């Protein structure tokens, strides 16, 4: 195995460990993707997050080749039929948690919209689709609030 391949594999493994521990609290939430030839679908994956494709890059010239990295990430997102393509770019002289997470603005905006819609469903429905209770600090919707406000103003 070439030195560049070893460096890439080590970075993928670091990303898997970091994301698994932070997101899932264990070492099993993410895994390195199997090699898939010309229809590559990213370097790491999670069965819990099929809408994401993760491409890991550990290069000295990563920032100067960001356009190329994002073209590759987008192609892998298309290949994987995923909603979001994310490049995890190693940041020199920082630990794994200090890496850059890069995605196209349109995908980021879509992710934020999905997140906001989910928060609204939780806030107004009392539970999310899995039946979890409201997050701390989120109040249940009170259907008569508009009416109460109108009465107090008049």
ABEGO torsion letter per residue (X at the ends): XBAAAAAAAAAAAAAAAAAAAAAAGBAAABBBBBBAEAABAEABBBAABAABBBBBBBBAAAAAAAAAAAAAAAAAAAAAGBABBBBBBBBBGBBAAABBBBBBAAAAAAAAAAAAAAAAAAAAAGBBAAGBBBBBGBBBBBAAAAAAAAAAAX
